[in-house]
Amino acid sequence: MIACALLGFTGCGKNEPIDEAKAAGKTTADFPQITADIFKPMDGGIDLSPAEIMGRNTWNLWSGGNQHFWNHAAQDSYGLMDLLKMLDNRKFPRGERFKTLGLVNEPGFRAPSKPDQFGLWLDEQVEPEPAGIDETVYGKPSGVLGFRLFPNPEFNDEARKKWDGKRFYEDGAYYNDNKRRLAISTSTKGKSSPATSKRADFFTKC
């Protein structure tokens, strides 16, 4: 009885995800807050205190590493929740995004005219982001506010050979094979979205 009980308890340990930053030897000093008022035109150009400026920057850019959650949701929900597909214009066109999903388009983007290098129809960036945003910390913009795109460290040469953007979108058998999971990783702030946030599973932070 005691042996069985101990076995039961020892088998209930948490399977914590790897902290990518710690694994890479990084500390909080490697993720400095942006102090410049890079979103000054927002909110009518109102003057903000330094703390308020950093708060607005954080709200617009920081996704907090929650790509693990969204990636898990995409892989284990059989397509019920996939942020990358939400960012793809084939089902949710940019011009209808707010009406159908309640998501706000990011300025400086337009609807795609062709698929990208991965066969995805993500928004095309036509204007640069404000200067001073470190993409290694904050990722790249996705075209939707609150969703940032990050490289997926597991999307290696072998994964690239198996990747098919068209089948990812249309073929359920292909999509649900976790061995082929993706190229882009998205992250979101965890507002009411997925997005990115990511990891929509994106090369995966939509």
Accessible surface in RSA format (square Angstrom, percent):
REM  Atomic radii and reference values for relative SASA: ProtOr
REM  Chains: A
REM  Algorithm: Lee & Richards
REM  Probe-radius: 1.40
REM  Slices: 20
REM RES _ NUM      All-atoms   Total-Side   Main-Chain    Non-polar    All polar
REM                ABS   REL    ABS   REL    ABS   REL    ABS   REL    ABS   REL
RES MET A   1   200.29 103.7 160.74 106.4  39.55  94.2 125.49 106.7  74.80  99.1
RES ILE A   2   134.74  76.7 131.01  97.6   3.73   9.0 133.08  95.8   1.66   4.5
RES ALA A   3    76.08  69.9  64.62  99.7  11.46  26.1  68.85  97.0   7.23  19.1
RES CYS A   4    93.48  70.7  83.45  93.1  10.03  23.6  26.71  67.7  66.76  72.0
RES ALA A   5    51.41  47.3  37.85  58.4  13.56  30.8  49.90  70.3   1.51   4.0
RES LEU A   6   107.66  60.0 107.59  77.0   0.07   0.2 107.66  75.6   0.00   0.0
RES LEU A   7   133.75  74.5 127.24  91.0   6.51  16.4 130.69  91.8   3.06   8.2
RES GLY A   8    40.03  49.4   0.00   N/A  40.03  49.4  37.81 103.8   2.22   5.0
RES PHE A   9   158.76  79.4 144.77  89.7  13.99  36.4 145.26  88.1  13.49  38.6
RES THR A  10   105.59  75.1  73.95  75.0  31.64  75.4  74.86 100.6  30.73  46.5
RES GLY A  11    66.41  81.9   0.00   N/A  66.41  81.9  33.80  92.8  32.62  73.0
RES CYS A  12   101.31  76.6  71.61  79.9  29.70  69.8  32.86  83.2  68.45  73.8
RES GLY A  13    65.63  80.9   0.00   N/A  65.63  80.9  40.60 111.4  25.03  56.1
RES LYS A  14   180.46  88.0 145.11  89.0  35.34  84.2  94.68  85.2  85.78  91.4
RES ASN A  15   150.48 103.8 120.32 116.3  30.16  72.6  38.20  91.9 112.28 108.5
RES GLU A  16   117.20  67.3  96.82  73.2  20.38  48.5  52.62 101.8  64.59  52.7
RES PRO A  17    83.18  60.6  58.41  53.2  24.77  90.0  69.95  57.8  13.23  82.2
RES ILE A  18   126.30  71.9 116.58  86.9   9.72  23.4 122.46  88.2   3.84  10.4
RES ASP A  19    72.28  50.6  57.79  57.5  14.49  34.3  29.72  69.9  42.56  42.4
RES GLU A  20    74.39  42.7  64.83  49.0   9.56  22.8  37.93  73.4  36.46  29.8
RES ALA A  21    32.61  30.0  25.82  39.8   6.79  15.4  30.04  42.3   2.57   6.8
RES LYS A  22   156.36  76.3 138.89  85.2  17.47  41.6  83.77  75.4  72.59  77.3
RES ALA A  23    78.07  71.8  31.63  48.8  46.44 105.6  45.62  64.2  32.45  86.0
RES ALA A  24    70.79  65.1  32.42  50.0  38.38  87.3  45.29  63.8  25.50  67.6
RES GLY A  25    63.26  78.0   0.00   N/A  63.26  78.0  35.39  97.1  27.87  62.4
RES LYS A  26    95.52  46.6  86.24  52.9   9.27  22.1  41.97  37.8  53.54  57.0
RES THR A  27    84.85  60.3  75.21  76.2   9.64  23.0  76.03 102.1   8.82  13.3
RES THR A  28   127.24  90.5 115.07 116.7  12.16  29.0  87.16 117.1  40.08  60.6
RES ALA A  29    86.35  79.4  56.63  87.4  29.72  67.6  68.84  97.0  17.51  46.4
RES ASP A  30    62.72  43.9  47.30  47.1  15.42  36.5   7.83  18.4  54.89  54.7
RES PHE A  31    62.24  31.1  46.69  28.9  15.55  40.5  46.69  28.3  15.55  44.5
RES PRO A  32    88.19  64.3  75.63  68.9  12.57  45.7  85.48  70.6   2.72  16.9
RES GLN A  33   104.45  58.4  85.67  62.6  18.78  44.7  34.09  72.6  70.36  53.4
RES ILE A  34    21.65  12.3  15.17  11.3   6.47  15.6  20.01  14.4   1.63   4.4
RES THR A  35    97.53  69.4  84.10  85.3  13.42  32.0  51.97  69.8  45.56  68.9
RES ALA A  36    59.16  54.4  48.06  74.2  11.10  25.2  58.54  82.4   0.62   1.6
RES ASP A  37    41.08  28.8  22.28  22.2  18.80  44.5  18.32  43.1  22.76  22.7
RES ILE A  38    21.66  12.3   6.70   5.0  14.95  36.0  13.88  10.0   7.78  21.1
RES PHE A  39    29.90  15.0  28.63  17.7   1.27   3.3  29.90  18.1   0.00   0.0
RES LYS A  40    75.66  36.9  75.59  46.4   0.07   0.2  67.80  61.0   7.86   8.4
RES PRO A  41   117.35  85.5  89.25  81.4  28.10 102.2  98.22  81.1  19.13 118.9
RES MET A  42    76.97  39.9  69.63  46.1   7.34  17.5  70.50  59.9   6.47   8.6
RES ASP A  43    93.78  65.7  57.75  57.5  36.03  85.2  30.41  71.6  63.37  63.2
RES GLY A  44    83.48 102.9   0.00   N/A  83.48 102.9  43.83 120.3  39.65  88.8
RES GLY A  45    27.50  33.9   0.00   N/A  27.50  33.9  14.13  38.8  13.37  29.9
RES ILE A  46    95.75  54.5  86.68  64.6   9.06  21.8  95.75  68.9   0.00   0.0
RES ASP A  47   121.51  85.1 101.15 100.7  20.35  48.1  36.55  86.0  84.96  84.7
RES LEU A  48    45.91  25.6  24.67  17.6  21.24  53.4  27.76  19.5  18.15  48.8
RES SER A  49    50.25  42.5  40.44  54.0   9.80  22.6  41.80  89.0   8.45  11.8
RES PRO A  50   103.77  75.6 101.69  92.7   2.08   7.6 103.50  85.5   0.27   1.7
RES ALA A  51    69.94  64.3  59.83  92.3  10.11  23.0  60.67  85.4   9.27  24.6
RES GLU A  52    94.86  54.5  84.56  64.0  10.30  24.5  36.42  70.5  58.44  47.7
RES ILE A  53    22.60  12.9  22.60  16.8   0.00   0.0  22.60  16.3   0.00   0.0
RES MET A  54    49.99  25.9  49.31  32.6   0.68   1.6  43.85  37.3   6.13   8.1
RES GLY A  55    37.85  46.7   0.00   N/A  37.85  46.7  32.46  89.1   5.39  12.1
RES ARG A  56    23.67   9.9  16.78   8.6   6.89  16.4  21.54  29.4   2.13   1.3
RES ASN A  57     4.53   3.1   4.25   4.1   0.28   0.7   4.24  10.2   0.29   0.3
RES THR A  58    53.04  37.7  50.23  50.9   2.80   6.7  44.68  60.0   8.36  12.6
RES TRP A  59   142.53  57.2 139.11  67.3   3.41   8.0 121.87  65.0  20.66  33.5
RES ASN A  60    21.13  14.6  13.34  12.9   7.79  18.8   5.68  13.7  15.45  14.9
RES LEU A  61     2.28   1.3   2.05   1.5   0.23   0.6   2.05   1.4   0.23   0.6
RES TRP A  62    97.49  39.1  92.65  44.8   4.84  11.4  75.95  40.5  21.54  34.9
RES SER A  63     9.72   8.2   3.90   5.2   5.83  13.4   2.72   5.8   7.01   9.8
RES GLY A  64    47.06  58.0   0.00   N/A  47.06  58.0  17.12  47.0  29.94  67.1
RES GLY A  65    38.84  47.9   0.00   N/A  38.84  47.9  24.34  66.8  14.51  32.5
RES ASN A  66    39.12  27.0  32.33  31.2   6.79  16.3  28.67  69.0  10.45  10.1
RES GLN A  67    24.82  13.9  24.82  18.1   0.00   0.0   1.89   4.0  22.93  17.4
RES HIS A  68    62.48  34.1  56.03  38.9   6.45  16.5  42.05  43.3  20.43  23.8
RES PHE A  69   119.67  59.9 112.28  69.5   7.38  19.2 118.35  71.8   1.32   3.8
RES TRP A  70    21.67   8.7  20.72  10.0   0.94   2.2  20.40  10.9   1.27   2.1
RES ASN A  71    24.95  17.2  24.95  24.1   0.00   0.0   0.90   2.2  24.05  23.2
RES HIS A  72   111.07  60.7 107.69  74.8   3.39   8.7  66.49  68.5  44.58  51.9
RES ALA A  73    19.72  18.1  13.06  20.2   6.66  15.1  19.72  27.8   0.00   0.0
RES ALA A  74     0.91   0.8   0.18   0.3   0.73   1.7   0.18   0.3   0.73   1.9
RES GLN A  75    53.00  29.6  42.03  30.7  10.97  26.1   1.18   2.5  51.82  39.3
RES ASP A  76    79.78  55.9  56.97  56.7  22.80  53.9  27.30  64.2  52.48  52.3
RES SER A  77    30.85  26.1  15.11  20.2  15.74  36.3  22.83  48.6   8.02  11.2
RES TYR A  78   168.17  78.5 145.84  83.0  22.33  58.1  98.09  73.7  70.08  86.4
RES GLY A  79    30.66  37.8   0.00   N/A  30.66  37.8   9.06  24.9  21.60  48.4
RES LEU A  80   158.96  88.5 128.45  91.9  30.50  76.7 135.75  95.3  23.20  62.4
RES MET A  81    69.82  36.2  68.63  45.4   1.19   2.8  66.58  56.6   3.23   4.3
RES ASP A  82     6.20   4.3   1.31   1.3   4.89  11.6   1.48   3.5   4.72   4.7
RES LEU A  83     0.92   0.5   0.68   0.5   0.23   0.6   0.68   0.5   0.23   0.6
RES LEU A  84     0.19   0.1   0.19   0.1   0.00   0.0   0.19   0.1   0.00   0.0
RES LYS A  85    44.82  21.9  44.62  27.4   0.21   0.5  24.59  22.1  20.23  21.6
RES MET A  86    32.92  17.0  32.92  21.8   0.00   0.0  24.39  20.7   8.53  11.3
RES LEU A  87     2.50   1.4   1.61   1.2   0.89   2.2   1.61   1.1   0.89   2.4
RES ASP A  88     0.40   0.3   0.40   0.4   0.00   0.0   0.40   0.9   0.00   0.0
RES ASN A  89    15.58  10.7   9.17   8.9   6.41  15.4   8.87  21.4   6.70   6.5
RES ARG A  90    76.67  32.2  39.09  19.9  37.58  89.5  41.52  56.7  35.15  21.3
RES LYS A  91   139.93  68.3 118.04  72.4  21.89  52.1  68.04  61.2  71.89  76.6
RES PHE A  92    38.04  19.0  37.79  23.4   0.25   0.6  38.04  23.1   0.00   0.0
RES PRO A  93    50.95  37.1  50.95  46.4   0.00   0.0  50.95  42.1   0.00   0.0
RES ARG A  94    31.02  13.0  29.56  15.1   1.46   3.5   8.57  11.7  22.44  13.6
RES GLY A  95    78.81  97.2   0.00   N/A  78.81  97.2  39.41 108.1  39.40  88.2
RES GLU A  96    89.38  51.3  88.03  66.6   1.35   3.2  24.92  48.2  64.46  52.6
RES ARG A  97     0.78   0.3   0.67   0.3   0.11   0.3   0.00   0.0   0.78   0.5
RES PHE A  98   139.66  69.9 133.38  82.6   6.29  16.4 133.38  80.9   6.29  18.0
RES LYS A  99   184.54  90.0 150.17  92.1  34.37  81.8  99.33  89.4  85.21  90.8
RES THR A 100    75.65  53.8  41.28  41.8  34.38  81.9  47.54  63.8  28.12  42.5
RES LEU A 101    51.26  28.5  21.57  15.4  29.69  74.6  28.01  19.7  23.26  62.6
RES GLY A 102    45.99  56.7   0.00   N/A  45.99  56.7  22.56  61.9  23.43  52.5
RES LEU A 103    18.24  10.2  16.35  11.7   1.89   4.7  18.00  12.6   0.24   0.7
RES VAL A 104    75.98  50.0  72.14  65.3   3.84   9.2  73.47  63.8   2.51   6.8
RES ASN A 105    46.71  32.2  34.54  33.4  12.16  29.3  12.17  29.3  34.53  33.4
RES GLU A 106    20.82  12.0  20.76  15.7   0.05   0.1   5.40  10.4  15.42  12.6
RES PRO A 107   108.71  79.2  89.36  81.5  19.35  70.3  98.85  81.6   9.86  61.3
RES GLY A 108    14.94  18.4   0.00   N/A  14.94  18.4   5.64  15.5   9.30  20.8
RES PHE A 109    21.96  11.0   6.96   4.3  15.00  39.0   6.96   4.2  15.00  42.9
RES ARG A 110   133.62  56.1 130.60  66.6   3.01   7.2  45.44  62.1  88.18  53.4
RES ALA A 111    55.37  50.9  43.79  67.6  11.59  26.4  43.79  61.7  11.59  30.7
RES PRO A 112    18.55  13.5   2.59   2.4  15.96  58.0   2.59   2.1  15.96  99.2
RES SER A 113    84.22  71.2  50.67  67.6  33.55  77.3  49.79 106.0  34.43  48.2
RES LYS A 114   133.01  64.9 129.22  79.3   3.79   9.0  91.96  82.8  41.05  43.7
RES PRO A 115    58.09  42.3  48.30  44.0   9.80  35.6  48.30  39.9   9.80  60.9
RES ASP A 116    55.96  39.2  36.40  36.2  19.56  46.2  40.92  96.3  15.04  15.0
RES GLN A 117   156.79  87.7 108.86  79.6  47.93 114.1  46.90  99.8 109.89  83.3
RES PHE A 118    23.67  11.8  19.16  11.9   4.51  11.7  23.06  14.0   0.61   1.8
RES GLY A 119    24.59  30.3   0.00   N/A  24.59  30.3  19.76  54.2   4.83  10.8
RES LEU A 120     0.53   0.3   0.11   0.1   0.42   1.1   0.11   0.1   0.42   1.1
RES TRP A 121    75.73  30.4  75.70  36.6   0.03   0.1  66.08  35.2   9.65  15.7
RES LEU A 122    18.63  10.4  13.44   9.6   5.19  13.1  13.44   9.4   5.19  14.0
RES ASP A 123    13.39   9.4   0.36   0.4  13.02  30.8   0.36   0.9  13.02  13.0
RES GLU A 124    33.70  19.3  29.08  22.0   4.62  11.0  29.94  57.9   3.76   3.1
RES GLN A 125    84.94  47.5  53.05  38.8  31.89  75.9  21.03  44.8  63.90  48.5
RES VAL A 126    71.70  47.2  36.54  33.1  35.17  84.7  44.95  39.1  26.75  72.6
RES GLU A 127   107.23  61.6 102.72  77.7   4.51  10.7  28.40  54.9  78.83  64.4
RES PRO A 128   123.83  90.2 100.44  91.6  23.39  85.0 106.24  87.7  17.58 109.3
RES GLU A 129    38.11  21.9  20.06  15.2  18.05  43.0  18.41  35.6  19.69  16.1
RES PRO A 130    52.93  38.6  37.36  34.1  15.57  56.6  49.30  40.7   3.62  22.5
RES ALA A 131    91.77  84.4  68.23 105.3  23.55  53.6  77.84 109.6  13.94  36.9
RES GLY A 132    61.39  75.7   0.00   N/A  61.39  75.7  37.96 104.2  23.44  52.5
RES ILE A 133    22.12  12.6   3.20   2.4  18.92  45.6   3.68   2.6  18.44  50.0
RES ASP A 134    71.14  49.8  62.89  62.6   8.25  19.5  31.40  73.9  39.74  39.6
RES GLU A 135    81.28  46.7  72.44  54.8   8.84  21.1  25.17  48.7  56.12  45.8
RES THR A 136   118.52  84.3  87.81  89.0  30.71  73.2  87.04 116.9  31.49  47.6
RES VAL A 137    14.99   9.9   7.17   6.5   7.82  18.8   7.34   6.4   7.64  20.7
RES TYR A 138    16.13   7.5  15.01   8.5   1.12   2.9   5.71   4.3  10.42  12.8
RES GLY A 139     0.93   1.1   0.00   N/A   0.93   1.1   0.93   2.6   0.00   0.0
RES LYS A 140   116.93  57.0 116.93  71.7   0.00   0.0  59.37  53.4  57.56  61.3
RES PRO A 141    10.26   7.5   2.67   2.4   7.59  27.6   2.67   2.2   7.59  47.1
RES SER A 142     4.37   3.7   0.18   0.2   4.19   9.7   1.18   2.5   3.19   4.5
RES GLY A 143     0.00   0.0   0.00   N/A   0.00   0.0   0.00   0.0   0.00   0.0
RES VAL A 144     0.84   0.6   0.42   0.4   0.43   1.0   0.42   0.4   0.43   1.2
RES LEU A 145    72.62  40.4  62.72  44.9   9.90  24.9  63.65  44.7   8.98  24.2
RES GLY A 146     5.60   6.9   0.00   N/A   5.60   6.9   1.16   3.2   4.43   9.9
RES PHE A 147     1.82   0.9   1.12   0.7   0.70   1.8   1.12   0.7   0.70   2.0
RES ARG A 148     6.32   2.7   6.32   3.2   0.00   0.0   3.00   4.1   3.32   2.0
RES LEU A 149    23.88  13.3  22.65  16.2   1.23   3.1  22.66  15.9   1.22   3.3
RES PHE A 150    39.49  19.8  36.12  22.4   3.37   8.8  39.21  23.8   0.28   0.8
RES PRO A 151   113.24  82.5 100.15  91.3  13.10  47.6 104.01  85.9   9.23  57.4
RES ASN A 152    16.93  11.7   7.77   7.5   9.16  22.1   0.00   0.0  16.93  16.4
RES PRO A 153   105.63  77.0  65.87  60.0  39.75 144.5  79.53  65.7  26.09 162.2
RES GLU A 154   134.90  77.4 120.21  90.9  14.69  35.0  43.43  84.0  91.48  74.7
RES PHE A 155    20.30  10.2   6.04   3.7  14.26  37.1   6.55   4.0  13.75  39.4
RES ASN A 156    82.64  57.0  73.21  70.7   9.43  22.7  36.22  87.2  46.41  44.9
RES ASP A 157   106.76  74.8 103.54 103.1   3.22   7.6  29.92  70.4  76.84  76.6
RES GLU A 158   105.53  60.6 101.57  76.8   3.96   9.4  37.39  72.3  68.13  55.6
RES ALA A 159    12.94  11.9   9.45  14.6   3.48   7.9  11.76  16.6   1.17   3.1
RES ARG A 160   120.88  50.8 107.00  54.5  13.89  33.1  32.58  44.5  88.30  53.5
RES LYS A 161   177.24  86.5 138.96  85.3  38.28  91.1  90.79  81.7  86.45  92.1
RES LYS A 162    87.60  42.7  74.97  46.0  12.64  30.1  53.57  48.2  34.03  36.2
RES TRP A 163    30.75  12.3  11.41   5.5  19.34  45.4  11.41   6.1  19.34  31.4
RES ASP A 164    52.72  36.9  48.26  48.0   4.45  10.5  14.34  33.8  38.37  38.3
RES GLY A 165     6.35   7.8   0.00   N/A   6.35   7.8   0.17   0.5   6.18  13.8
RES LYS A 166   130.11  63.5 127.14  78.0   2.96   7.1  93.95  84.6  36.15  38.5
RES ARG A 167   101.58  42.6 100.46  51.2   1.12   2.7  35.58  48.6  65.99  40.0
RES PHE A 168     5.27   2.6   5.11   3.2   0.16   0.4   5.11   3.1   0.16   0.5
RES TYR A 169    44.35  20.7  28.14  16.0  16.22  42.2  28.31  21.3  16.05  19.8
RES GLU A 170   110.79  63.6  72.55  54.9  38.24  91.0  37.18  71.9  73.62  60.1
RES ASP A 171    44.03  30.8  37.83  37.6   6.21  14.7  16.17  38.1  27.86  27.8
RES GLY A 172    43.19  53.3   0.00   N/A  43.19  53.3  32.32  88.7  10.87  24.3
RES ALA A 173    84.50  77.7  58.88  90.9  25.62  58.3  69.15  97.4  15.35  40.7
RES TYR A 174     5.46   2.5   3.36   1.9   2.10   5.5   4.66   3.5   0.80   1.0
RES TYR A 175     8.96   4.2   6.13   3.5   2.82   7.3   7.82   5.9   1.14   1.4
RES ASN A 176    62.60  43.2  40.93  39.6  21.67  52.2  16.12  38.8  46.48  44.9
RES ASP A 177    43.06  30.2  35.46  35.3   7.60  18.0  16.89  39.8  26.17  26.1
RES ASN A 178    75.05  51.8  59.19  57.2  15.86  38.2  23.06  55.5  51.99  50.3
RES LYS A 179   168.57  82.2 143.63  88.1  24.95  59.4  95.57  86.0  73.00  77.8
RES ARG A 180    73.58  30.9  70.98  36.2   2.59   6.2   3.62   4.9  69.96  42.4
RES ARG A 181    25.04  10.5  10.65   5.4  14.38  34.2  12.36  16.9  12.68   7.7
RES LEU A 182     0.46   0.3   0.41   0.3   0.05   0.1   0.41   0.3   0.05   0.1
RES ALA A 183     0.34   0.3   0.00   0.0   0.34   0.8   0.00   0.0   0.34   0.9
RES ILE A 184     4.78   2.7   4.78   3.6   0.00   0.0   4.78   3.4   0.00   0.0
RES SER A 185     2.43   2.1   2.43   3.2   0.00   0.0   1.36   2.9   1.08   1.5
RES THR A 186     0.00   0.0   0.00   0.0   0.00   0.0   0.00   0.0   0.00   0.0
RES SER A 187     0.00   0.0   0.00   0.0   0.00   0.0   0.00   0.0   0.00   0.0
RES THR A 188     0.17   0.1   0.17   0.2   0.00   0.0   0.00   0.0   0.17   0.3
RES LYS A 189    37.91  18.5   8.55   5.2  29.36  69.9  11.14  10.0  26.77  28.5
RES GLY A 190    42.86  52.9   0.00   N/A  42.86  52.9  14.92  41.0  27.94  62.6
RES LYS A 191    71.17  34.7  49.30  30.3  21.87  52.1  48.91  44.0  22.26  23.7
RES SER A 192   121.34 102.5  78.79 105.2  42.55  98.0  61.20 130.3  60.14  84.3
RES SER A 193    14.51  12.3   5.72   7.6   8.79  20.3   2.52   5.4  11.99  16.8
RES PRO A 194     5.21   3.8   5.21   4.7   0.00   0.0   5.21   4.3   0.00   0.0
RES ALA A 195     0.00   0.0   0.00   0.0   0.00   0.0   0.00   0.0   0.00   0.0
RES THR A 196     0.00   0.0   0.00   0.0   0.00   0.0   0.00   0.0   0.00   0.0
RES SER A 197     0.00   0.0   0.00   0.0   0.00   0.0   0.00   0.0   0.00   0.0
RES LYS A 198     0.00   0.0   0.00   0.0   0.00   0.0   0.00   0.0   0.00   0.0
RES ARG A 199    13.48   5.7  13.48   6.9   0.00   0.0   0.00   0.0  13.48   8.2
RES ALA A 200     0.00   0.0   0.00   0.0   0.00   0.0   0.00   0.0   0.00   0.0
RES ASP A 201     1.45   1.0   1.45   1.4   0.00   0.0   0.00   0.0   1.45   1.4
RES PHE A 202     0.00   0.0   0.00   0.0   0.00   0.0   0.00   0.0   0.00   0.0
RES PHE A 203    25.01  12.5  25.01  15.5   0.00   0.0  25.01  15.2   0.00   0.0
RES THR A 204     0.00   0.0   0.00   0.0   0.00   0.0   0.00   0.0   0.00   0.0
RES LYS A 205     1.85   0.9   1.85   1.1   0.00   0.0   1.79   1.6   0.06   0.1
RES CYS A 206     0.00   0.0   0.00   0.0   0.00   0.0   0.00   0.0   0.00   0.0
END  Absolute sums over single chains surface
CHAIN  1 A    12228.2       9331.3       2896.9       7513.9       4714.3
END  Absolute sums over all chains
TOTAL         12228.2       9331.3       2896.9       7513.9       4714.3
